[in-house]
Amino acid sequence: MNRLWTTAISAATLALLAACGGSDDDPVGTSTGATPTASARLLSTDFTQGADGWVGESSDYTTGTAPTEVVFEQRETDSLNLGYVKPSKAQFISGRNNSDDLFLYMKKQLPGFLANTSYTVTYTVNLLSNAPSGCMGVGGAPGESVWLVAGGSATEPKPVNDGSNIKFNLDKGNQAAAGATSVILGNLANGRACEGERVYAAKVYRNVVSPAIKADAEGKLWIYLGIDSGFEATSSIYLQSVTMTFTPVTPAT
């Protein structure tokens, strides 16, 4: 999958871009002598090629229950016995939840939107999960109690200190419940049985729409994507790709 950052003027054009690629020759806001208008845009990151400017962070714990074994790095996937040819890679996200409420996420700031304009975002995410289905676990299930969360804001997402608590600064909700800036794409249960060694399996989360995100006065906004865990042990995923369609919100008339 190639990285795509394009401008479109219709749903049909977006479909063509998704299939064939596009260009950034006519970004939103280009002066034409007329009042600029917002158009739909498509962004896709192929994490098999690198992090592409996404940065990993964690939140939702106390100073006494900070997560351990936290990893945000590109790792090979050809050794997972899933048929990937060497040197296939993906973005590995992992950490041990010691607080019963750990949020591990990647974030990125995106430019080029129409200033002070709201956009809904439609997400499609490909990843590998080793969390089996229907299992018991400490605090919650390893699959059904760990959720994939996406969202965004003009404000940079980041962990903030509130006394001894390290919290997420935006309203992302909590675990299975979405917040004002987020949407729950699904859980990590991969359909494999509990018995035996935990193995990775591919999961796809298709066409999930988030609440509207308003770009700032410079036409920039932030996106975050991560796993929110109620499972008090280690959760790990290989993030392979994320595709996001930004659709301007039509003002009420």
FIKOLZA-1660 file (N, C-alpha, C; in steps of 0.1 Angstrom, whole numbers, plus 5000, padded with zeros to 4 digits):
% residues 253
   i   px   py   pz ch aa at
   1 5009 4988 5000  A  M  N
   1 5000 5000 5000  A  M CA
   1 5009 5012 5000  A  M  C
   2 5007 5022 4991  A  N  N
   2 5014 5034 4990  A  N CA
   2 5009 5045 5000  A  N  C
   3 5017 5054 5004  A  R  N
   3 5012 5065 5011  A  R CA
   3 5005 5075 5002  A  R  C
   4 4993 5078 5005  A  L  N
   4 4985 5087 4996  A  L CA
   4 4981 5099 5004  A  L  C
   5 4982 5111 4998  A  W  N
   5 4978 5123 5004  A  W CA
   5 4972 5132 4993  A  W  C
   6 4959 5131 4991  A  T  N
   6 4953 5136 4979  A  T CA
   6 4941 5145 4982  A  T  C
   7 4937 5152 4972  A  T  N
   7 4925 5161 4973  A  T CA
   7 4915 5156 4963  A  T  C
   8 4902 5154 4967  A  A  N
   8 4892 5149 4958  A  A CA
   8 4880 5158 4958  A  A  C
   9 4871 5157 4948  A  I  N
   9 4859 5165 4948  A  I CA
   9 4846 5157 4948  A  I  C
  10 4847 5144 4948  A  S  N
  10 4835 5136 4949  A  S CA
  10 4838 5122 4954  A  S  C
  11 4828 5115 4958  A  A  N
  11 4830 5101 4963  A  A CA
  11 4836 5092 4952  A  A  C
  12 4832 5095 4940  A  A  N
  12 4837 5086 4929  A  A CA
  12 4852 5089 4927  A  A  C
  13 4857 5101 4928  A  T  N
  13 4871 5104 4927  A  T CA
  13 4879 5098 4938  A  T  C
  14 4873 5098 4951  A  L  N
  14 4880 5092 4962  A  L CA
  14 4882 5077 4959  A  L  C
  15 4872 5071 4954  A  A  N
  15 4873 5056 4951  A  A CA
  15 4884 5054 4941  A  A  C
  16 4885 5062 4931  A  L  N
  16 4896 5061 4921  A  L CA
  16 4909 5063 4927  A  L  C
  17 4910 5073 4936  A  L  N
  17 4923 5076 4943  A  L CA
  17 4927 5064 4951  A  L  C
  18 4918 5058 4959  A  A  N
  18 4921 5047 4968  A  A CA
  18 4926 5035 4960  A  A  C
  19 4921 5034 4947  A  A  N
  19 4925 5022 4939  A  A CA
  19 4938 5025 4932  A  A  C
  20 4940 5038 4927  A  C  N
  20 4951 5040 4918  A  C CA
  20 4961 5050 4923  A  C  C
  21 4960 5057 4934  A  G  N
  21 4969 5067 4938  A  G CA
  21 4965 5080 4933  A  G  C
  22 4973 5091 4936  A  G  N
  22 4969 5104 4933  A  G CA
  22 4980 5113 4934  A  G  C
  23 4978 5126 4936  A  S  N
  23 4988 5136 4937  A  S CA
  23 4984 5146 4947  A  S  C
  24 4994 5155 4950  A  D  N
  24 4991 5166 4960  A  D CA
  24 4994 5179 4953  A  D  C
  25 4990 5179 4939  A  D  N
  25 4993 5191 4931  A  D CA
  25 4984 5203 4934  A  D  C
  26 4972 5200 4939  A  D  N
  26 4962 5210 4942  A  D CA
  26 4956 5209 4956  A  D  C
  27 4965 5212 4966  A  P  N
  27 4960 5210 4980  A  P CA
  27 4949 5220 4983  A  P  C
  28 4942 5216 4994  A  V  N
  28 4931 5225 4999  A  V CA
  28 4937 5238 5002  A  V  C
  29 4929 5249 4998  A  G  N
  29 4933 5262 5002  A  G CA
  29 4942 5269 4992  A  G  C
  30 4945 5263 4980  A  T  N
  30 4952 5269 4970  A  T CA
  30 4944 5281 4964  A  T  C
  31 4951 5293 4963  A  S  N
  31 4944 5305 4959  A  S CA
  31 4940 5304 4944  A  S  C
  32 4928 5306 4941  A  T  N
  32 4923 5307 4927  A  T CA
  32 4916 5320 4925  A  T  C
  33 4916 5329 4934  A  G  N
  33 4909 5342 4933  A  G CA
  33 4895 5341 4938  A  G  C
  34 4891 5329 4942  A  A  N
  34 4877 5327 4948  A  A CA
  34 4879 5323 4962  A  A  C
  35 4868 5323 4969  A  T  N
  35 4868 5319 4983  A  T CA
  35 4871 5304 4984  A  T  C
  36 4881 5300 4991  A  P  N
  36 4885 5285 4991  A  P CA
  36 4874 5277 4997  A  P  C
  37 4873 5265 4992  A  T  N
  37 4863 5255 4998  A  T CA
  37 4870 5243 5002  A  T  C
  38 4864 5236 5012  A  A  N
  38 4870 5223 5017  A  A CA
  38 4866 5212 5008  A  A  C
  39 4876 5203 5005  A  S  N
  39 4873 5191 4997  A  S CA
  39 4877 5179 5005  A  S  C
  40 4872 5167 5001  A  A  N
  40 4876 5155 5008  A  A CA
  40 4891 5152 5005  A  A  C
  41 4897 5145 5015  A  R  N
  41 4911 5142 5014  A  R CA
  41 4913 5127 5018  A  R  C
  42 4923 5121 5013  A  L  N
  42 4927 5107 5016  A  L CA
  42 4941 5106 5021  A  L  C
  43 4943 5100 5032  A  L  N
  43 4957 5098 5038  A  L CA
  43 4958 5084 5041  A  L  C
  44 4969 5078 5036  A  S  N
  44 4972 5064 5040  A  S CA
  44 4986 5062 5044  A  S  C
  45 4989 5056 5055  A  T  N
  45 5002 5053 5060  A  T CA
  45 5005 5038 5059  A  T  C
  46 5015 5034 5052  A  D  N
  46 5019 5020 5052  A  D CA
  46 5030 5018 5062  A  D  C
  47 5027 5012 5074  A  F  N
  47 5036 5011 5084  A  F CA
  47 5046 5000 5081  A  F  C
  48 5045 4992 5071  A  T  N
  48 5055 4982 5067  A  T CA
  48 5067 4989 5062  A  T  C
  49 5066 5002 5058  A  Q  N
  49 5077 5010 5053  A  Q CA
  49 5083 5019 5063  A  Q  C
  50 5077 5021 5075  A  G  N
  50 5082 5029 5085  A  G CA
  50 5071 5036 5093  A  G  C
  51 5075 5044 5103  A  A  N
  51 5065 5051 5111  A  A CA
  51 5059 5063 5105  A  A  C
  52 5065 5069 5094  A  D  N
  52 5059 5080 5087  A  D CA
  52 5055 5092 5095  A  D  C
  53 5064 5094 5105  A  G  N
  53 5061 5106 5114  A  G CA
  53 5052 5104 5126  A  G  C
  54 5046 5092 5127  A  W  N
  54 5038 5089 5139  A  W CA
  54 5047 5087 5151  A  W  C
  55 5042 5091 5162  A  V  N
  55 5050 5090 5175  A  V CA
  55 5042 5083 5185  A  V  C
  56 5048 5074 5193  A  G  N
  56 5042 5066 5203  A  G CA
  56 5042 5072 5217  A  G  C
  57 5031 5071 5224  A  E  N
  57 5031 5076 5238  A  E CA
  57 5021 5067 5246  A  E  C
  58 5020 5069 5259  A  S  N
  58 5011 5061 5268  A  S CA
  58 5005 5070 5278  A  S  C
  59 4993 5066 5283  A  S  N
  59 4986 5074 5294  A  S CA
  59 4977 5064 5301  A  S  C
  60 4970 5070 5311  A  D  N
  60 4960 5063 5319  A  D CA
  60 4966 5053 5329  A  D  C
  61 4974 5059 5338  A  Y  N
  61 4980 5051 5349  A  Y CA
  61 4985 5061 5359  A  Y  C
  62 4989 5056 5371  A  T  N
  62 4995 5064 5381  A  T CA
  62 5010 5062 5382  A  T  C
  63 5016 5071 5390  A  T  N
  63 5031 5069 5391  A  T CA
  63 5035 5056 5397  A  T  C
  64 5026 5050 5404  A  G  N
  64 5028 5037 5410  A  G CA
  64 5024 5025 5401  A  G  C
  65 5017 5028 5390  A  T  N
  65 5012 5017 5382  A  T CA
  65 5016 5019 5367  A  T  C
  66 5028 5026 5365  A  A  N
  66 5032 5029 5352  A  A CA
  66 5034 5016 5344  A  A  C
  67 5031 5016 5331  A  P  N
  67 5033 5004 5323  A  P CA
  67 5048 5000 5322  A  P  C
  68 5050 4988 5320  A  T  N
  68 5063 4982 5318  A  T CA
  68 5064 4975 5304  A  T  C
  69 5076 4973 5299  A  E  N
  69 5078 4966 5286  A  E CA
  69 5071 4974 5275  A  E  C
  70 5071 4987 5275  A  V  N
  70 5064 4995 5265  A  V CA
  70 5074 4996 5253  A  V  C
  71 5068 4992 5241  A  V  N
  71 5076 4993 5229  A  V CA
  71 5068 4999 5218  A  V  C
  72 5074 5009 5210  A  F  N
  72 5069 5014 5198  A  F CA
  72 5081 5014 5188  A  F  C
  73 5081 5004 5179  A  E  N
  73 5092 5002 5170  A  E CA
  73 5088 4994 5158  A  E  C
  74 5095 4995 5147  A  Q  N
  74 5092 4987 5135  A  Q CA
  74 5099 4973 5138  A  Q  C
  75 5092 4962 5136  A  R  N
  75 5097 4949 5137  A  R CA
  75 5093 4940 5125  A  R  C
  76 5101 4930 5123  A  E  N
  76 5099 4920 5112  A  E CA
  76 5087 4912 5115  A  E  C
  77 5079 4909 5105  A  T  N
  77 5067 4900 5107  A  T CA
  77 5069 4887 5099  A  T  C
  78 5080 4885 5092  A  D  N
  78 5081 4873 5084  A  D CA
  78 5083 4860 5093  A  D  C
  79 5087 4862 5106  A  S  N
  79 5089 4851 5115  A  S CA
  79 5076 4847 5122  A  S  C
  80 5065 4853 5119  A  L  N
  80 5052 4850 5126  A  L CA
  80 5045 4839 5120  A  L  C
  81 5050 4832 5109  A  N  N
  81 5044 4821 5103  A  N CA
  81 5030 4825 5096  A  N  C
  82 5030 4837 5091  A  L  N
  82 5017 4841 5084  A  L CA
  82 5019 4842 5069  A  L  C
  83 5031 4838 5064  A  G  N
  83 5033 4838 5050  A  G CA
  83 5039 4851 5044  A  G  C
  84 5044 4860 5053  A  Y  N
  84 5050 4872 5049  A  Y CA
  84 5065 4869 5044  A  Y  C
  85 5069 4875 5033  A  V  N
  85 5082 4872 5028  A  V CA
  85 5092 4882 5034  A  V  C
  86 5103 4877 5038  A  K  N
  86 5114 4885 5044  A  K CA
  86 5118 4895 5034  A  K  C
  87 5121 4908 5038  A  P  N
  87 5120 4913 5052  A  P CA
  87 5107 4921 5055  A  P  C
  88 5096 4915 5055  A  S  N
  88 5084 4922 5058  A  S CA
  88 5084 4927 5073  A  S  C
  89 5078 4939 5074  A  K  N
  89 5078 4946 5087  A  K CA
  89 5065 4952 5090  A  K  C
  90 5063 4957 5103  A  A  N
  90 5051 4965 5107  A  A CA
  90 5055 4972 5120  A  A  C
  91 5046 4981 5123  A  Q  N
  91 5049 4989 5136  A  Q CA
  91 5044 4981 5148  A  Q  C
  92 5053 4977 5156  A  F  N
  92 5050 4969 5168  A  F CA
  92 5047 4979 5180  A  F  C
  93 5035 4976 5186  A  I  N
  93 5031 4984 5197  A  I CA
  93 5028 4974 5208  A  I  C
  94 5034 4976 5220  A  S  N
  94 5032 4966 5231  A  S CA
  94 5035 4972 5244  A  S  C
  95 5029 4967 5254  A  G  N
  95 5031 4972 5268  A  G CA
  95 5023 4964 5278  A  G  C
  96 5029 4963 5290  A  R  N
  96 5022 4956 5301  A  R CA
  96 5013 4966 5309  A  R  C
  97 5000 4963 5310  A  N  N
  97 4991 4971 5317  A  N CA
  97 4991 4968 5332  A  N  C
  98 4997 4977 5340  A  N  N
  98 4998 4975 5354  A  N CA
  98 4987 4984 5362  A  N  C
  99 4979 4991 5354  A  S  N
  99 4969 5000 5360  A  S CA
  99 4955 4996 5358  A  S  C
 100 4953 4985 5350  A  D  N
 100 4939 4981 5346  A  D CA
 100 4933 4991 5337  A  D  C
 101 4940 5000 5331  A  D  N
 101 4935 5010 5322  A  D CA
 101 4945 5017 5314  A  D  C
 102 4953 5010 5306  A  L  N
 102 4964 5015 5299  A  L CA
 102 4960 5019 5285  A  L  C
 103 4965 5031 5280  A  F  N
 103 4963 5035 5267  A  F CA
 103 4976 5037 5260  A  F  C
 104 4979 5029 5250  A  L  N
 104 4991 5029 5242  A  L CA
 104 4987 5035 5228  A  L  C
 105 4993 5045 5223  A  Y  N
 105 4988 5051 5211  A  Y CA
 105 4999 5058 5203  A  Y  C
 106 4996 5059 5190  A  M  N
 106 5005 5067 5181  A  M CA
 106 4997 5079 5177  A  M  C
 107 5005 5090 5174  A  K  N
 107 4999 5103 5170  A  K CA
 107 5007 5109 5159  A  K  C
 108 5000 5118 5151  A  K  N
 108 5006 5125 5140  A  K CA
 108 4998 5138 5137  A  K  C
 109 5006 5149 5135  A  Q  N
 109 4999 5161 5131  A  Q CA
 109 4999 5162 5115  A  Q  C
 110 4987 5166 5110  A  L  N
 110 4985 5166 5096  A  L CA
 110 4982 5180 5091  A  L  C
 111 4989 5185 5081  A  P  N
 111 4986 5199 5076  A  P CA
 111 4977 5198 5064  A  P  C
 112 4974 5210 5058  A  G  N
 112 4968 5211 5045  A  G CA
 112 4953 5211 5044  A  G  C
 113 4947 5213 5056  A  F  N
 113 4932 5213 5056  A  F CA
 113 4928 5228 5055  A  F  C
 114 4915 5230 5052  A  L  N
 114 4909 5244 5052  A  L CA
 114 4908 5248 5067  A  L  C
 115 4914 5260 5070  A  A  N
 115 4914 5265 5083  A  A CA
 115 4900 5266 5089  A  A  C
 116 4900 5262 5102  A  N  N
 116 4887 5263 5110  A  N CA
 116 4875 5255 5104  A  N  C
 117 4878 5245 5097  A  T  N
 117 4868 5237 5091  A  T CA
 117 4868 5223 5097  A  T  C
 118 4856 5217 5099  A  S  N
 118 4854 5204 5105  A  S CA
 118 4853 5193 5095  A  S  C
 119 4859 5182 5098  A  Y  N
 119 4859 5170 5090  A  Y CA
 119 4856 5158 5098  A  Y  C
 120 4847 5149 5092  A  T  N
 120 4846 5136 5098  A  T CA
 120 4857 5127 5092  A  T  C
 121 4861 5117 5099  A  V  N
 121 4872 5108 5094  A  V CA
 121 4867 5094 5093  A  V  C
 122 4869 5087 5082  A  T  N
 122 4865 5073 5080  A  T CA
 122 4878 5065 5080  A  T  C
 123 4879 5056 5090  A  Y  N
 123 4892 5048 5092  A  Y CA
 123 4891 5034 5087  A  Y  C
 124 4901 5029 5080  A  T  N
 124 4903 5015 5078  A  T CA
 124 4917 5011 5083  A  T  C
 125 4918 5001 5091  A  V  N
 125 4931 4998 5098  A  V CA
 125 4933 4983 5096  A  V  C
 126 4946 4979 5092  A  N  N
 126 4950 4966 5091  A  N CA
 126 4961 4963 5102  A  N  C
 127 4959 4953 5110  A  L  N
 127 4969 4950 5120  A  L CA
 127 4970 4935 5123  A  L  C
 128 4979 4930 5130  A  L  N
 128 4981 4917 5135  A  L CA
 128 4979 4916 5150  A  L  C
 129 4971 4907 5155  A  S  N
 129 4968 4906 5169  A  S CA
 129 4971 4892 5174  A  S  C
 130 4977 4890 5186  A  N  N
 130 4978 4877 5191  A  N CA
 130 4969 4874 5203  A  N  C
 131 4958 4882 5204  A  A  N
 131 4948 4881 5215  A  A CA
 131 4937 4871 5211  A  A  C
 132 4937 4859 5217  A  P  N
 132 4926 4849 5213  A  P CA
 132 4913 4854 5217  A  P  C
 133 4903 4847 5212  A  S  N
 133 4889 4850 5215  A  S CA
 133 4883 4842 5226  A  S  C
 134 4874 4848 5234  A  G  N
 134 4866 4841 5244  A  G CA
 134 4874 4836 5256  A  G  C
 135 4885 4843 5259  A  C  N
 135 4894 4838 5270  A  C CA
 135 4892 4846 5283  A  C  C
 136 4895 4840 5294  A  M  N
 136 4895 4847 5307  A  M CA
 136 4908 4854 5309  A  M  C
 137 4909 4865 5316  A  G  N
 137 4921 4871 5319  A  G CA
 137 4921 4880 5331  A  G  C
 138 4932 4884 5336  A  V  N
 138 4932 4893 5348  A  V CA
 138 4927 4906 5345  A  V  C
 139 4916 4910 5352  A  G  N
 139 4910 4923 5350  A  G CA
 139 4900 4923 5338  A  G  C
 140 4903 4915 5328  A  G  N
 140 4894 4914 5316  A  G CA
 140 4901 4904 5307  A  G  C
 141 4894 4902 5295  A  A  N
 141 4899 4893 5285  A  A CA
 141 4910 4899 5277  A  A  C
 142 4920 4891 5273  A  P  N
 142 4931 4896 5264  A  P CA
 142 4926 4901 5251  A  P  C
 143 4915 4896 5246  A  G  N
 143 4910 4901 5233  A  G CA
 143 4898 4911 5234  A  G  C
 144 4887 4906 5241  A  E  N
 144 4875 4914 5241  A  E CA
 144 4876 4926 5251  A  E  C
 145 4886 4927 5259  A  S  N
 145 4888 4938 5269  A  S CA
 145 4899 4948 5265  A  S  C
 146 4904 4947 5252  A  V  N
 146 4913 4956 5247  A  V CA
 146 4908 4961 5234  A  V  C
 147 4906 4975 5233  A  W  N
 147 4899 4981 5222  A  W CA
 147 4909 4989 5213  A  W  C
 148 4906 4989 5200  A  L  N
 148 4913 4998 5191  A  L CA
 148 4906 5011 5190  A  L  C
 149 4912 5022 5193  A  V  N
 149 4906 5035 5194  A  V CA
 149 4913 5045 5184  A  V  C
 150 4905 5053 5177  A  A  N
 150 4910 5063 5169  A  A CA
 150 4903 5076 5171  A  A  C
 151 4910 5087 5169  A  G  N
 151 4904 5100 5171  A  G CA
 151 4913 5112 5167  A  G  C
 152 4908 5124 5169  A  G  N
 152 4916 5135 5166  A  G CA
 152 4911 5148 5171  A  G  C
 153 4919 5159 5169  A  S  N
 153 4916 5172 5175  A  S CA
 153 4926 5182 5169  A  S  C
 154 4923 5195 5170  A  A  N
 154 4932 5205 5167  A  A CA
 154 4943 5206 5177  A  A  C
 155 4939 5202 5190  A  T  N
 155 4949 5201 5201  A  T CA
 155 4957 5189 5200  A  T  C
 156 4970 5190 5203  A  E  N
 156 4979 5179 5203  A  E CA
 156 4975 5169 5214  A  E  C
 157 4973 5156 5211  A  P  N
 157 4971 5146 5221  A  P CA
 157 4984 5143 5228  A  P  C
 158 4983 5142 5242  A  K  N
 158 4995 5139 5250  A  K CA
 158 4991 5135 5264  A  K  C
 159 5000 5128 5271  A  P  N
 159 4998 5125 5285  A  P CA
 159 5000 5138 5293  A  P  C
 160 4992 5140 5304  A  V  N
 160 4994 5151 5313  A  V CA
 160 4993 5146 5327  A  V  C
 161 5000 5153 5336  A  N  N
 161 5000 5149 5350  A  N CA
 161 4989 5156 5357  A  N  C
 162 4981 5148 5365  A  D  N
 162 4971 5153 5374  A  D CA
 162 4974 5147 5388  A  D  C
 163 4983 5153 5395  A  G  N
 163 4988 5148 5408  A  G CA
 163 4996 5135 5404  A  G  C
 164 4992 5124 5410  A  S  N
 164 5000 5112 5407  A  S CA
 164 4994 5104 5395  A  S  C
 165 4984 5110 5389  A  N  N
 165 4977 5103 5377  A  N CA
 165 4983 5109 5364  A  N  C
 166 4986 5100 5355  A  I  N
 166 4990 5104 5341  A  I CA
 166 4978 5101 5332  A  I  C
 167 4972 5112 5327  A  K  N
 167 4959 5111 5320  A  K CA
 167 4961 5115 5305  A  K  C
 168 4952 5111 5297  A  F  N
 168 4952 5116 5283  A  F CA
 168 4945 5129 5283  A  F  C
 169 4950 5139 5276  A  N  N
 169 4945 5153 5277  A  N CA
 169 4932 5155 5269  A  N  C
 170 4928 5146 5260  A  L  N
 170 4916 5147 5252  A  L CA
 170 4905 5137 5257  A  L  C
 171 4893 5140 5254  A  D  N
 171 4882 5131 5258  A  D CA
 171 4881 5120 5248  A  D  C
 172 4888 5109 5251  A  K  N
 172 4888 5097 5242  A  K CA
 172 4878 5087 5247  A  K  C
 173 4871 5089 5258  A  G  N
 173 4863 5079 5264  A  G CA
 173 4871 5070 5272  A  G  C
 174 4866 5058 5275  A  N  N
 174 4874 5048 5283  A  N CA
 174 4870 5034 5278  A  N  C
 175 4881 5027 5273  A  Q  N
 175 4880 5014 5269  A  Q CA
 175 4869 5012 5258  A  Q  C
 176 4858 5005 5261  A  A  N
 176 4847 5002 5251  A  A CA
 176 4838 5014 5248  A  A  C
 177 4839 5025 5256  A  A  N
 177 4831 5037 5255  A  A CA
 177 4838 5048 5248  A  A  C
 178 4834 5052 5236  A  A  N
 178 4840 5063 5229  A  A CA
 178 4838 5077 5236  A  A  C
 179 4847 5086 5233  A  G  N
 179 4846 5100 5239  A  G CA
 179 4842 5110 5228  A  G  C
 180 4843 5122 5231  A  A  N
 180 4839 5133 5222  A  A CA
 180 4848 5134 5210  A  A  C
 181 4861 5130 5212  A  T  N
 181 4871 5131 5201  A  T CA
 181 4874 5117 5194  A  T  C
 182 4867 5107 5198  A  S  N
 182 4872 5093 5194  A  S CA
 182 4861 5084 5189  A  S  C
 183 4865 5073 5183  A  V  N
 183 4856 5063 5179  A  V CA
 183 4863 5049 5182  A  V  C
 184 4855 5039 5186  A  I  N
 184 4860 5026 5189  A  I CA
 184 4859 5018 5176  A  I  C
 185 4870 5013 5171  A  L  N
 185 4870 5005 5159  A  L CA
 185 4867 4991 5161  A  L  C
 186 4869 4986 5173  A  G  N
 186 4867 4972 5176  A  G CA
 186 4876 4967 5187  A  G  C
 187 4875 4954 5190  A  N  N
 187 4885 4949 5200  A  N CA
 187 4896 4941 5193  A  N  C
 188 4905 4935 5201  A  L  N
 188 4916 4928 5195  A  L CA
 188 4915 4913 5194  A  L  C
 189 4903 4907 5198  A  A  N
 189 4901 4893 5197  A  A CA
 189 4903 4889 5182  A  A  C
 190 4912 4878 5180  A  N  N
 190 4916 4875 5167  A  N CA
 190 4909 4862 5162  A  N  C
 191 4900 4856 5169  A  G  N
 191 4892 4845 5164  A  G CA
 191 4899 4831 5167  A  G  C
 192 4911 4832 5173  A  R  N
 192 4919 4819 5176  A  R CA
 192 4914 4814 5190  A  R  C
 193 4916 4801 5192  A  A  N
 193 4912 4795 5204  A  A CA
 193 4922 4798 5216  A  A  C
 194 4917 4797 5228  A  C  N
 194 4925 4801 5240  A  C CA
 194 4936 4791 5242  A  C  C
 195 4933 4778 5239  A  E  N
 195 4943 4768 5242  A  E CA
 195 4956 4769 5234  A  E  C
 196 4967 4765 5240  A  G  N
 196 4979 4765 5233  A  G CA
 196 4986 4779 5232  A  G  C
 197 4996 4780 5224  A  E  N
 197 5004 4792 5223  A  E CA
 197 4997 4803 5216  A  E  C
 198 4998 4815 5221  A  R  N
 198 4991 4826 5215  A  R CA
 198 4999 4830 5202  A  R  C
 199 4991 4830 5191  A  V  N
 199 4997 4833 5178  A  V CA
 199 4990 4845 5171  A  V  C
 200 4997 4851 5162  A  Y  N
 200 4992 4863 5156  A  Y CA
 200 4983 4860 5144  A  Y  C
 201 4972 4868 5142  A  A  N
 201 4963 4866 5131  A  A CA
 201 4960 4880 5126  A  A  C
 202 4957 4881 5113  A  A  N
 202 4953 4894 5107  A  A CA
 202 4939 4899 5111  A  A  C
 203 4937 4912 5113  A  K  N
 203 4924 4918 5115  A  K CA
 203 4923 4930 5107  A  K  C
 204 4911 4933 5102  A  V  N
 204 4908 4945 5094  A  V CA
 204 4896 4952 5100  A  V  C
 205 4897 4965 5103  A  Y  N
 205 4887 4973 5108  A  Y CA
 205 4883 4982 5096  A  Y  C
 206 4871 4981 5091  A  R  N
 206 4868 4988 5078  A  R CA
 206 4858 4999 5080  A  R  C
 207 4861 5010 5074  A  N  N
 207 4851 5021 5072  A  N CA
 207 4844 5025 5085  A  N  C
 208 4851 5028 5095  A  V  N
 208 4845 5032 5108  A  V CA
 208 4847 5048 5108  A  V  C
 209 4835 5054 5111  A  V  N
 209 4835 5069 5110  A  V CA
 209 4836 5075 5124  A  V  C
 210 4845 5085 5125  A  S  N
 210 4847 5092 5138  A  S CA
 210 4838 5105 5139  A  S  C
 211 4837 5111 5151  A  P  N
 211 4831 5124 5152  A  P CA
 211 4839 5134 5144  A  P  C
 212 4833 5146 5142  A  A  N
 212 4840 5156 5134  A  A CA
 212 4852 5162 5141  A  A  C
 213 4863 5165 5134  A  I  N
 213 4875 5171 5139  A  I CA
 213 4876 5185 5132  A  I  C
 214 4878 5195 5140  A  K  N
 214 4880 5209 5134  A  K CA
 214 4894 5212 5133  A  K  C
 215 4899 5216 5121  A  A  N
 215 4912 5220 5119  A  A CA
 215 4915 5234 5125  A  A  C
 216 4927 5236 5129  A  D  N
 216 4930 5249 5135  A  D CA
 216 4931 5261 5125  A  D  C
 217 4935 5272 5130  A  A  N
 217 4936 5284 5122  A  A CA
 217 4946 5283 5111  A  A  C
 218 4956 5273 5112  A  E  N
 218 4966 5271 5102  A  E CA
 218 4962 5259 5093  A  E  C
 219 4950 5253 5095  A  G  N
 219 4946 5242 5086  A  G CA
 219 4953 5229 5090  A  G  C
 220 4957 5228 5103  A  K  N
 220 4963 5216 5108  A  K CA
 220 4954 5209 5118  A  K  C
 221 4956 5195 5119  A  L  N
 221 4949 5188 5130  A  L CA
 221 4957 5176 5134  A  L  C
 222 4954 5170 5145  A  W  N
 222 4961 5158 5150  A  W CA
 222 4952 5146 5149  A  W  C
 223 4958 5134 5147  A  I  N
 223 4952 5121 5147  A  I CA
 223 4959 5112 5157  A  I  C
 224 4951 5104 5164  A  Y  N
 224 4957 5094 5173  A  Y CA
 224 4951 5081 5170  A  Y  C
 225 4958 5070 5172  A  L  N
 225 4953 5056 5170  A  L CA
 225 4961 5047 5180  A  L  C
 226 4953 5040 5188  A  G  N
 226 4959 5031 5198  A  G CA
 226 4950 5021 5204  A  G  C
 227 4956 5014 5214  A  I  N
 227 4948 5003 5221  A  I CA
 227 4946 5007 5235  A  I  C
 228 4933 5006 5240  A  D  N
 228 4929 5010 5253  A  D CA
 228 4926 4997 5261  A  D  C
 229 4933 4994 5271  A  S  N
 229 4933 4980 5277  A  S CA
 229 4927 4980 5291  A  S  C
 230 4918 4970 5293  A  G  N
 230 4913 4966 5306  A  G CA
 230 4919 4952 5310  A  G  C
 231 4928 4947 5302  A  F  N
 231 4935 4934 5305  A  F CA
 231 4948 4937 5312  A  F  C
 232 4949 4932 5324  A  E  N
 232 4960 4935 5333  A  E CA
 232 4972 4926 5330  A  E  C
 233 4977 4927 5318  A  A  N
 233 4989 4919 5314  A  A CA
 233 4994 4926 5301  A  A  C
 234 5002 4919 5293  A  T  N
 234 5008 4925 5281  A  T CA
 234 4999 4923 5269  A  T  C
 235 4997 4934 5262  A  S  N
 235 4990 4934 5249  A  S CA
 235 4999 4939 5238  A  S  C
 236 4999 4932 5227  A  S  N
 236 5008 4936 5216  A  S CA
 236 5000 4935 5202  A  S  C
 237 5004 4944 5194  A  I  N
 237 4999 4944 5180  A  I CA
 237 5010 4948 5170  A  I  C
 238 5008 4943 5158  A  Y  N
 238 5017 4948 5147  A  Y CA
 238 5007 4957 5138  A  Y  C
 239 5009 4970 5138  A  L  N
 239 5001 4979 5130  A  L CA
 239 5007 4979 5116  A  L  C
 240 4999 4975 5106  A  Q  N
 240 5004 4974 5092  A  Q CA
 240 5000 4986 5084  A  Q  C
 241 4988 4991 5085  A  S  N
 241 4984 5003 5077  A  S CA
 241 4972 5009 5083  A  S  C
 242 4970 5022 5080  A  V  N
 242 4958 5030 5083  A  V CA
 242 4955 5039 5072  A  V  C
 243 4942 5038 5068  A  T  N
 243 4937 5047 5057  A  T CA
 243 4926 5056 5063  A  T  C
 244 4927 5069 5060  A  M  N
 244 4917 5078 5066  A  M CA
 244 4912 5087 5055  A  M  C
 245 4899 5088 5054  A  T  N
 245 4892 5097 5044  A  T CA
 245 4886 5108 5052  A  T  C
 246 4890 5120 5049  A  F  N
 246 4886 5132 5056  A  F CA
 246 4875 5139 5048  A  F  C
 247 4863 5140 5053  A  T  N
 247 4852 5145 5046  A  T CA
 247 4847 5158 5053  A  T  C
 248 4847 5169 5046  A  P  N
 248 4843 5182 5052  A  P CA
 248 4828 5181 5056  A  P  C
 249 4825 5187 5068  A  V  N
 249 4811 5187 5073  A  V CA
 249 4804 5199 5067  A  V  C
 250 4793 5197 5060  A  T  N
 250 4786 5207 5054  A  T CA
 250 4778 5215 5064  A  T  C
 251 4781 5228 5065  A  P  N
 251 4774 5237 5075  A  P CA
 251 4758 5236 5073  A  P  C
 252 4751 5237 5084  A  A  N
 252 4736 5237 5083  A  A CA
 252 4732 5251 5076  A  A  C
 253 4722 5250 5068  A  T  N
 253 4717 5262 5062  A  T CA
 253 4703 5265 5067  A  T  C
% end
